[in-house]
Amino acid sequence: MNEELRRIQTGTNIQEKANLIWSIADALRGLYKPHEYGEVILPMTVIKRFHDTLLPTRDKVLETYEKVKHLEVKDGFLQKASGYVFYNISNFTFENLLSDPNNIEENFLAFLHGFSENVQDVLKNFDFEREITKLANNDKLFFIIQEFNADKAYMGPDKITSTDMGYIFEELIKKFSESYDEEAGSHFTSRDIIYLMTDLLIAEEKDVLIDEGVAKTVYDQTMGTSQMLSAMEERLKALDAEAEVTTFGQEINEQTYAIAKADTMIRGGNPENMKLGNTLTNDQFEGYTFDYCISNPPFGTDWKSEYNKVKEEHDKGENGRFGVGLPKKNDGQLLFLLNGLSKLKNTGRMAIIHNGSALFSGAAGSGESEIRRYVIENDWLEAIIQLPNDAFYNTGISTYIWLLTKNKPKHRIGKIQLIDASNMYEKRRKNIGSKRVDITESCREMIVKAYGEFKNKEYTLDDKTVESKIFDNIDFGFYKVTVETPKYDEVGNLKLNKGKPTPDSNKRDTEDIPLKEVISDYFEKEIKPFNPDSWIDESKTKIGYEIPFNQYFYDFELPESLDDITLRIKQLEEEIIKSFEALSGKEVKVNE
């Protein structure tokens, strides 16, 4: 089965499972408001996923526990028995919990307390025990456990893969967010975009990975439910079944962090690599570097509350992550770019999503411009790919994947590739929030091909196009110069100050001069002929960098000719007259 058919089939199964789980929330009506349903449904889904995962080895764990319970250190034995880095030593299952309805709360809590400490940490972030008491006191707990125990609610990894479970969590969070009037897209990125990002990340080294085997670390600084990490692991293991892929992530939201940690444990990863906290102000991976960084940080979101701590680190200069510059307080996305770069190995690669303002916001010398300058002058920016609009759940605006590496291949050194993939999509049959299009497998392959071939070339798939253009790094830099014009007195005499012309502030102007140009030559050719008395104040010259993406892909269309417009108007008049005559039965005379 090809990926596209599998995607459709899997999507149907996931939707059914998510709808089944969410339908249990109907029992909460009255006791909880709709936007509170997730407080019960999300942790119960995580608990049931753990429960079903451990069912096949449950007896072996209980037997092992009887043998080692007197030992001070038991974890290793019990993990080996369970086959996972977690376990449960209670005698309860969802099945036998239902056989004693009178003690359902006490027994369910005993079941939860039987989990290993790493699971306890996951559940702690949901603050679920308070909800258990509330459910029990209102005769809802038995019903909820009964519904999650149904055959259709089975969630073991033998039936539902980690990838599929990630989709289910995405659907549940989306439903939870919609009822809470919250941005669902702040928690996750759709899988079609994630797969494009992963394929772009490995495209340049795919052959080497296959030949030499895979041993890689992957980091997501805003991991949400960790789906980018699991997709990256999936992609690398598709190249090498024996791949050693270690994932690391940080997340600010407690519930999505808990889901990410649970997912990592079931995938066989190290739950200690999943960290809770604000990446900008509480870096949990200080001193770490990784082979791959992949993330979709928030954009257009202010960071005023984080300003003091970020500024402290900025003031450390090269010893901090943000020494290069600080963007405006209303949008912190470029801070995540700097954090990601600080976490890249010298051979590492990064894919990060930004909106359009990261390309051009901020004047020369501003924090934003200085960050772009830092990236481009270090020759770390490989490519920027414009995605189709309406590709995300929570925004329809233009978005871009930035690909960065500290070790460009020889043919890319000193170059930046811009790819317009805004038309490479298939329309969805059903919209999901703002998401109206999908980047299908065939669309993705065309985008990756355009990136991999590294040519000035247009690629066509049916009626869709991708266009690639190659530029020199220096093409995106410019001098912002200040052009002064002298001041004259009332009778037209030049005003002087210490023998030099006095500039007229009312006539002061600025000019952007490409870095490829010599300022003096440009001035003599482009400015002096139109303002003979002017000069450039060199003390005010600044270097700026911006990437006017749309300008490079703008297709000029000749305006319609006057004759064509006249003819079209005449045709419209004739149609209107015929319609009027047909309705009124009267003939209309037209003056030529």
N, C-alpha and C positions, 0 to 999 in steps of 0.2 A: 504494500500500500504506500503510495507516495505521500509526501509530507502534507500536501494540500488536503487530500481526502482524510488523512489521519487527523488533521486539525479540525475539520468539520465534524467528524465522528466524535472525537475527544471533546470538542466544544459542547456538543449535544449532551454527552454523558455528564460533563461537569455542571452544565446548567441544571440538569435534572437533579443531581445530587445537592447542589447549592439550594435549589428551590425547596427540596425535601427538608433539608436542615432548617432553612428559614421559616418554613411553614409551621415548624414546632413552636415558633414564637407566638402563634395565634393563642396558645394557652396562657401567654403572659399578659394578654390584653386586660386592661383594668388595673392589674397589679403594677405593670410597667407602662410607661408611655412608649410609642413606637420608636423614638430615637434612643430609648434605653435598652431595646431588645438585645443589642449586641453585647451588653454587659453580661448576659447569660449565654447567648448562643456562641459567641467566639470562644470563651474558655471551655465550654462543654465540647465543642468541636475538637479543640486541642486535646482535652482529656480523653475523648473517645479515640482519637488518632493514636495516642500513646497506648491506650488499653488494647486496641485491636492489633497494634504492632507487636505487643508482648504476648498475646494469647498463645502462639505456637510453642513458646519456650516457658510458659508459666509454671508447669509442673516441675521442670528441671530447676528453675530458680528457687521454688519452695523447698525442693529436696536439698539443694546446695545450701540454702539458708539454715536449715536444720543442722547441717554439718559444721557451719562456720560461725553461727550466731554468737558463740562465746569468744570469738577472736576480736581483737581491737580494730584491725583493719580487714574489712570484708568486701569492700567495693570491687576489687579486681576479680574475685571469685564469682561475685554475682553478675558483673558485667559479662564475664566470659560465658556464664550460664545463659544469660538472656540473649547474647549475640549483639548487644548494643551497649552504648556508654551509659545507659540508664536501665532501671529495673523497678519492679514492684514486689514487695515481700508480704503484702496483705493477702488474706484468704478470700477476699471479695472480688467478684467480677460484676459487670452490669447484670448478668443473668441471675446470680444468686442474691444480689441486692434486692431484687424485686420479690424474692420469696419471703421477705420479712418487712412488709410495708410499715409496721408500727415503729420500727427502729431505723427507718431509711436515712434520717439525717446523721445519726451517730455512726452507722455503718459506712455511709458514703464518705464521711470525714476520715474514718479509719482507713478506707481504701486510698484516699488521697495522701494520707500521711505515710502510707506504705511505699510511696514512690521514693526513689533516690533523691539526694539533695539537689541535683541539677534540675530535676523536674520541679521540685519545690520552688526553686528560684523562678522558673517560668511562670508557675501558677501565682506566685506572690505578686507579679506585675499586673495580674488581672484583679487582685483584691477580691477573690471569688468567694471566700468563706463567708463573708458578710451576706452575699447573695444567697448562699445555700440556706442560711438560717431564715432569710426572708421567704424563700421558696417553700421551705418546710412548714413554716408557721402559717402559710396560706394554702396548704395542701396542693402544691404544684410540683414539688421535687420528685415524687414518685412518677408522675405523668411524664416529666421531662426525661428522666432516666429510662423509662419504658419506651418512649419514642426514639431515643438515641440507641436503644438496644434492638430496634427492628432490623430485620435482615437487610433492608434497603439502605440502612444507615451505616453499614459496615465500612470501615475506612482503613483496613490493613494495607500495608505496602504491596502485598501480593496481588491486590486488586486495583489499588490506586497508587500510581507512582508519585514520587516527590514532586515532579513537574505538575501532574494533574492536581495534586493536593494544593499546590501553590495557586493554581487557577481557582480552585474552590474557595480558598481563603480570600482571593481577590474578589470573587463574586459576593461573598458574605460581607466583606468590608465595604464594597460598593453599596450594597443594600443598606448596611448600617449607616454609611456616610450620607446616602440620599435621604434617609429618614431623619438624620440629624442636621440636614442642610449643611453638610461639611464637604470639603473638596476631596472626593474619592481619589482623584489622581495624585494627591499629595502622598498617598501611601504606596502606590505602585505604578509601574509603566507597563503598557500592553506588551505581550510576548512577541508580536511581530517586530516591534522596534528593538526589543532586547536582542532578538536573534540577529538583526541587522548589525547591531553594535558588536556582538560577539564575533560574527563572521568578519567584520572589518578589522577587529583587533588581531585576529590570527591570520589574516590574508597574506601578509608580507612574510610570515615565517611558517606557513602551513607545511611546506615540504620538509623543512628542517625538523619540525615537531614530529612528523611521521617517521623520519629516518632515525632521529636520535632518541625518541621517546619523550614523554612529557613529565616534568616535575616542576610545577608552577604554584605560585601563590597569587591569590586574587583578593582585591580589597574593594569594598563599596562603602564610601564615607557617609552615604544617606540611604541605608539599605532597605528601609521599609520592611516588607515581609521576606526579604532576601532572595527574591526571584531572579535578580540579575546574577547573583552569585551561583545559584543552582543552575541557571541556564549556561553560564560560563563553564561550570564543571561538566555539564552534559555535553557541551560542544567539544571540550578537550578530550573527554573520554570516548567520544565518537571517533577521534583521530587515533587514540591509543587506549585500548580497553584497560591496560594496566597503568594508566596515568595516575600520578600522585598529584592531586589537586587539593590545596589547603586554602580554605576560604576564611576571610576576616571581614567583619562589618561593624558599623556603628549606627545606632538609630536613636532618635530623640523621643519618639512616642513609645510609651511603655507597653501598650498592647501589641503593636506591630513588632516591637523588639521581642516580645515573648513568643509570638508566632515564628519569627525568624529563628530564634534559638531552638524551638521545638523542631522546626524543619531541619535544621542543621544536625541535631541529635539523631533524627531518624535516617538522615542521609549517611550517617556514620562519621560526620565531621566532629570537630572539637567544639563543644558549646562555649568553652572559655574564650574562643576567638570572636564571639558575638558580644558586643559591648553596648551598654546603655549610656546615653549622654549626648550633650550638644557638641557636635564636631568642632564648631568654631571656637567655643570657649572652654571645652573640656576634652581635649584630644586624648583618646584612650590608646592611641598607637604611637605615642611620641618615641622617636628613634627607630621605628619600623620602616622598612622599605619593601615593595612588592613588585612582582613581575607584571601584573596587570591591575589597573585601576579602572573601574567601570561604575558610572553613577549618573543619576538624574536629579541634581540638587534643585531646591526651590529657586524660582526666579521671579523677579518682580515683588519680592517679599522684603520688608524692611528688617534691618538688624540693629535697630536703635537700642534694644535691650541688651544686646551683646557688645555694644560699642566699647565700653570701658576695658573689658578684658581683651578684646581684639586689638585695641589701641596699645595696650600694654605689650602685647606680643609684637606689634608693628614697630614699637620703639626699640626693640632688641635688634633691629636691622637684619643682617644676614643670619643671626642666631635664632630668628623667629620665622614663622611661616609667612607672615604678612608684611615683611620689611619692604617689599617692592613698592607698595602703594595701597591705599584704601579707596574703594569705590564709594559712591554716595550712599547715605544711610538708608535710602529707600529701595535698594536692590543689592543683595549680598552675593549674587551668584558667582562673581569673579573671585571672591574669597575662597570658594570651594575649588575653583580652578587652581589657585595657589596651593591649597592644602593637598590636592591630588598630586601636583608636581613634587611637593616635598616628600611624598610617600613613594615616588617612582624610583626603582633601581636605575642604575646607569644604562641598563639594557631594557628597561621597562617600557610599557606602552599603556596609554590611557585613552578611553572613550568617555566623553562627558557631554551632556545635553545642555545647550543654552538657548535662550531666545535671541531675537535680533539685536537687542540693545547691547549685548556683549560685544558685538562686532564694531560698534561705532560710537557708543555713548561716551561722553566726557571729552573735553577739549584737550589740545596738546598740553602736556604737563600735568593733567589730572590723574587721579588714582587709576581710573579705568584705562586711560591711554598708556600710562606707565606699565601697567600689567601686560597689556598687549605688546608693548615694546620689549619688555623682559622676555616674554615667550618667543617672539619672532627673532630678536637679535641673538638669542641663544640657539636659534635654529631648531626649536622643539616642535613647532607646529607643522604637521604633515599635511593635513587636509581638513576641510570643512564641508560637510554635506548638508544641503538644505533638504529637509523632509517635507512631505506633503502637508498642507494645512489640514486641520480636523483629524489628525492622527492620534491625538491624546484624549483621554477621558474627560479632562477638566479644562482644556483650552483649545481654541481653534486657530490660534495665531501661528505665525511662522516660527519654526524651531529648527535647530541645527545640531548635528553631531560634530564635535571637534575631536580630531584624532591627534594625539601628541606622543612623542617619543624622545628620549634623550640620546638615542642612537639611531639616527636616520640611515637607511640604506644609501649607498653611494649615489644612485641615480636621483635621489630626492634631496640631497644636500643643497642648501641655499634656495630651495623651491617650496612653494605652497600650492597645493591642488585645491581648487574649488569645484564642487560638483553640485549642479542643480538637479535634484531628484524630486522636485516638487510635483511633477506630473506622473511619477512612477507609482501608481497605486490602483487598487480596485475598490469601487464603491461597495460599502456594506449593505446587505439587505435590510438590516435593522441597526439603527444608530444606538450607541451606548454612551449616554451623556453627550459630550462634544465630539466623540469619536464617530466619524462618518465614513472613514476609509481604512483599508488594510494594506500593508506592504506585504503582498503575498510572496510565496517562495520564488516564483519566477521574477517578480519585481526586484526582490532582494538580490537575486543572482546577477541581475543586470547592473544594479548599483555597485555591487562588489567587483564586478568585471571592470566597470569604468574606473573604479579606484585602483584596481590591480594593474591595469594596462598603463596607467599614468601617461595619458596622451591628451592633446587638444582634439577632442573628438565628440561627436554626438552619437548616442546609441539609441536604437529604436526597438520597441517591443509592442507589436500590434500598432495601436495608435498612440502609444505612450513613449516619451523620450527622456533620456538622461543626458546631460551635457557636462563634459569635463573640460576645465581650462587650467593651464599651468602658468604660474607666475613666479617671478623672483621675489624673495623676501623683501627686498628693498622697495618693491612696487607699492607696498602698503605704508611706507613711511613718508613723512613730509616735514618740512620746516614751516612753522608758523612764524612769519616775520611781521614786524610792525612797520608800516610805511608812514613816515611823517611828512607833512607839508608845512612850509614856513608861514609865519604870521606876518602880516603887513599892517602898517599904521594907516590912518585915515587918508593920507595923501599918496599911499601906494608904496611907501618906502619899507624895505625889509627890516623887521625888528631883529635886533641882535642881542645876545646875552654872552658876555665874555668873548666877543668876536665871532660867535657862532649863531646861526639862524635860530630863532625861537620857534619851536613847533606849535602849530595851531591844533589844540586838542579837539576842536570841532571837526577838523578835517582828517584826523588820525584814522587810519584804516589798517586792516590786516590782510595778509595774503598767504595762501598755502602753496608752498613750492615743493614739488616732488624731491625726495632725497637724491634721486638720480641726477638732478640738475645742480649746476654751480649757481649759488645764490646771486653772485654779481652778474653772471651772464644772463640769468633769467630777468634780473632787474633791468638791465640795459635793453633787453629785447621786449619785455612784456609790460613794464611799468613806466620806465623813463619817457618813452615817446608820448604817453598820455598825460604825464605829470612831470614836466622837465625839471622843476625845482625840488622834487621830492628826494628823500633819502631813506635808507633802512636804519633803524635804531638796533644795532646788533646786540645790545645788552638785553633786549627783550625777546630775542629769538628763542623759540622752543622747538623741540622735536616731538612729533606726535605720530601715533599709529592708529589707523582705522582700516576696516575691511568693508568697503561699500559693495557688498555682495550683489545686490540687485542691479547696480550700475553695470556690472560686468556681463550680466545676462539679459539686459534690456534689449528687446527687439523693436526697433523703430518701424512703425507702420506709416506709410504715406497717407496724409489726410485725403478724404474723398474729394475729387475735383468738383469745381463749381458746376460744370455741365452735368455731371452725374447727379448732384444734389437737386438741380433744377428739374431734371427728368424724373427723379423719384418723387418730387413734390407734385409734379403734374399728374403722374400715375395715381397718386393717392387722391388728388382732387377728383379725378375721373371716377374712381371707385366710390367716393363719397356721394358724388352726383348721381351715379347709377342707383345706389342704395336709397337715396332720398326719393328719386323718381319712382322707384318700385314701391315705396311705402306710401307716397302721396298721390301717385297717379298723375302728377303734373310734370311738364317738361321744363327743365332749367336751361336758360340761355347763359352761356359763358362769354364774357368779353375777352377776345384774344389780345 
